[in-house]
Amino acid sequence: MAGTLWFQTAVLLCFLRGALGAGARLYTEEDPLVILSSSSLKPTVSNSSSAWLVQFYSSWCGHCIQYSSTWKALAQDVKDWDQAIGVAVLDCAQEENFDVCKEYGIHFYPTFRYFRAHGRPDDQGTTYRGADREIQTVRQLMVNFLQNHTKLDWPDLCPPLEPYSSAELLPLLGQRSDHYTAVIIEEPDSYVGREVILDLLQYSGVVVRRALAADRPLLDTLGVTAFPSAYLLLPNGTHTQLAVQKRLRFFFSSLLRLLPGVQRRARRGGGGDGGHTGALTGRPSSEAWRDFDSSQVYLADLESALHYLLRVELATHSTLEGEELKTFKDFVTIVAKLYPGGGSVVKLMDTLLEWLLSLPLDRIPYQAVLDLVDNKMRISGVFLGAELRWVGCQGSRVGLRGYPCSLWTLFHVLTVQHDAMPNALENTALEDEAAPVLQVMRRYIRTFFGCEQCGRHFEQAAADSLHRVQSREQQIVWLWNQHNMVNNRLAGSLSEDPLFPKAPWPSPALCASCHEEKDGVHVWNQENVLSFLRKHYGAGNLSPKYSVTPQHLPAPPAPPSRPQEDRLGGGRGGRAGAGGGGGAGGEKQPEKTRGAEEQPAAPQQVERTAVQEAAGLSGGAGPAGGAGPAGGAGPAGGAGPAGGAGRGGVWALALGFNSVDMSLCVLLYVCSCLFLMLLFFFFRVRSRRWKLRHNRPFV
């Protein structure tokens, strides 16, 4: 009896485990593979223009669960091969798939089946029975499976994988063409050439061929002595050996993708070629192209991000209150404390932060924020360019890259600055958070970012792994890793700019030491990646070229000529604070970029325009001759908090008043005072006359 009860309990537990496991899917639509079902299996793999590798698995199978990460990595590794051979999965634990798994004779999990291109409807595929199921082994088996096709059933879009001979390649030397031709020369047992051919399958502008190291006439003509090597035939008829720092598949593929004119075609089933037509034909926008160095970060991109964020994206919220107001305060805090550009942008964010922290209100109108951003109060030194000027984030046409690119860049810079300035957030509400920049980014995207689906994706990623970030270094690497994951997901989509393909970053050209290969699979050297990110997004790598915002605060106006003793007496405040505050007669001290060398000034015309916008009252000095927060002039007159002047004027913006409203208020106040004074004198004179008229002398 006890044995029977134990058996029934075991069967019930197994059934429940299977039912629960079937509901917990191992693969989702976000993974770079195709999820099949009983209704889609045959239509997908039968008479297909491409070959297929399908994993039949069960979601309750422990080995299937452990292997799912490897299978996802394989699908990611070969996702550009899908026009030749696709990767798919089918869950046999789903009740709707029971019959099709039985029909295909699936008895064990996982089972791997290869399906030939142009196969018959009754073809049940070829089972792979090898014990080695690592990524490199399966990837090479996929190549072998493709080569086993005949000319009759060869996948429609799969290029030739067989080696070319010197008789076929040498006549191409010196010939002009409309594309690059890359020749991978390798040993007979090497898979690098064939894998690079498939890696470039979805790219136009380059054709990849392979040749064998045993072809002596070819080697003697090209002068190739090391293998594998890549020889490049340019469209203008010239040819040269492609210089790579590491002779690995990833290096060859990355360098070929980055050749000028090489662009990704539209993804299969992703909207066709029409989605990129506008981008391929040039820039319809009248805006001139700005030449830039991809190894630098441009302040113009950061300023454009802040301009769009503060003047466009935030404008969709007419009133900021509750969680919105707190999120905005936190964002302003990290930018004010960590922004490396210095100058008037930092002055603006410092002033905005001081204003937000001084508010006694739990809600403020957006118009008040905009008035301060636009410097309606004429605060000296506050300025943010009011135009979008993308440089490193410019796209081939309007609507590509731009603001999302610059927002990523801004937060990358802030994570690196937080690492360089660990005490910058002291005495703020963020100092106790393990990853303050990422947490603020998460809250901002969830609250304000306009792309709702993008926000959901980022929130899911943050919910899954952000809690594991416990240091400033991990904060930098986590954001870089998430950015690469987003690029991988969007590669080939309609939002991708064909002139700037979404590829793993940094490329080997930017950081060769960041890339390694382990068991034939590309891996990142995390230590070298961190060093690269610190340098790339550091304050010393920021370029002021194309910036419309002055990198130095304007100097105070020259004092009038005074006697020598007056000038000496007015200098007790010491050196003047940067930005037009400071004690009279103090020596002008331009503000330096925080955490970096002093940035060169913006062009003279831009500087002059900005100074005209920002010029205003430059009042008395704050404490110790400095001016306002961060050495800048305080609100409405230049005094810092200790000076007491002007702070109420900025605070009044929280009620929705602008400078015109304040001027009218002052005028009304003056008129009221004059009217009251007239009434006072009128009644006083009248009272005196009445006393004189009714006065009776004493008898």
C-alpha positions, 0 to 999 in steps of 0.5 A: 500500500505504501509502495503504491502511494509512493508511486502515485505521488511520484507520477503526480509530481512528474506530471505537475513538473512537466505541466509547470515546465511547459508553461515556462518557456526557455526561448522567447521572441527576443532571442535570435531564432525561430520558435516553431509549433505544430502548425508552423514546422512543416511550412517552415522547413519544407521546400524552404529556400534555406536550410534549417537546424531545429532543436526539439526540446522539452521545457521540463528537461534539465539538460535542455534548460542548462543547454538553452544558454548555449543554444541562444549563444549559437543562434546569436553567433550565426544570426547573419547566416539565416538566409543560408541556414536558420536556427529554430526550436520546438518545445515538445512539452507543449500539449499542442506539439505532442503529435508533431514530435511523435510524427517526427520520431522525437524520443529524447531531448534535446534532439537536433535535426538538419533540414535541407533546403528545398526539401520534400514535405515528408522529409523528417531531417537528419539527426545529429548524434554527436556528443560534442554540442559546443558552439564551435562544433555545431557551427562547423557542422552547419558549414559542413551540412551546407556544403553537402547540398548539391547544385540542385538543392543549394540554398538560394542566397547562400554564396559558394563555399568551395575554394577558388583557384589562382586561375579564377582569382588572379585575373581579377587583379587590376580590374575595376568593380562596383564592390570589394572582393575579399579573398581569405587564404587559409589552410584546408582544415580551416573554417575561417574563410567559410564562416566569414563568407556567411558572416557577410552574407547580409551585407552589400558592397563586398564579396568574399571568396576563399582560397587554399594555402597550397595554391603556390601561384596565388601566394607568390603573386600576392606575397601572402606568407601567414594564414589565415590572411585576407587580401582585398581587391578594391573597386578602383582596381587596386589591391592590398593585404588586409591588416588585422591584429589578430587572425580570427574570424571576428576580426576579419568579419568586423573589418570587412563590415566597416569598409566604406560603402559596405551596408547591411541589407534588410533582414529577411521578413523585416520589411524588404529593401524598401526600408533603407532606400532613403538612407542608401540614396543619400541625405535628403536633409539640407543639413550638411554632413559633419566630419567626425572621428569615431574615436572621440566623444563630441560635446555637441552630442551631449548638449543636443541630448540635453536640449532635446530632453529638457525642451522637447521630451520633458515638454509632454508633461505639463506639470511635474509632481510626485514620482515625475518630479523626484525623477527629474530632480535626480536626473538634474543632480547627476548631470550637475555633479558629473557632467564633464563639459564644464562652462555654461551647461554645468552652470545651467544644471547647477542653477536648476538643481539649486532651484529645484532643491529650494522649492517648497512645492510638491508640484511645479509647471513645466513652463517654469523649468523651460523658462529657467532653461531658456534663461528668461531671468537673464542669469549670467553664464547660464546657456544651453544651445537651442538646436540639434547638432548631432556629430558622432550621433548623426545619421545618414538621414533624418530619423536615424540615430540622433537622440537615442544615440546621444542619450546612450552616450550621455549616460556612458559619460556619466558612469565613467565620470562617477568612477573618476569622481567617486565623491561627487554625489556626496550629500545628495539623495543618491550617495547611498545607491550602489549604481546611482547613474544606472538607477536614475537612468532606469527611472528616467527612461521609465518615466519620460522616455518617449519610446514606450517599447524601448522603455519596457525592454530597458526596464526588463533588463534592469529588473533582471540584472541591475541588482548585481551591480555593486561597484562603479566599475560594474556600473560602467560595464553593465551599461556597455553590455546592455547597449551591445545587447540592444544593438544585437537585437536591433541589427537589421531592423528598419531603425538601423542606419545602413551607414552605421551598422549595429555591430558589437562595440568597440570594434577591433579597429578601436580596441583590438585588445578587447577581443579574444577567442575561446574555443572558436567563439568570440569573447570580450576581455572585460578588463581591457574593455573597462580600460577602453571605456574609461578612456573613451568616455573620459573627460579628456576625450571630449571634443568641443568641435561643433559645440554651440555652447561656450566651454568657458563662462563669460567674464564679468564686465570691466569695472569703471576706472577708479582711483588706485586706492579704490581698486586696491580696497575692492580686491579683498574678495580675492580671485573672482569666481568663474562665470561673472560673479566674484568680487570687484577687482578680482582677477578673472579665473576661467572655469576649468572642466571638472576632472579634465584639462581645460577645454579650448574655447568655442568659435568666436562667433558662437562665443559672442552670440552666447555671451549676448544671450547669457550677459546680465547682472553680475552682482556681488561675490558669494562666500570667499569671493566665489560666486554661487554654486560650483563657482558660478554666478548665483541666480538673478545677480550673481550672488550665491546662497550666502549673498542672498540676492536674487534667489527669490526671483528664480524661485518665483518661476515655480509659480509659473511666472516669467521675467515679463510677469515679474517686471509687471509685478514690480511695476504694479507694486511701485504704482501701488506705493505711489498711489498710497503715498498720494492718498496719504498726503491728500488726507493729511493736507485735508485734515490739516485744513479742516483743523485750521478751519474749525479751530477755536481759540480759548477764551 
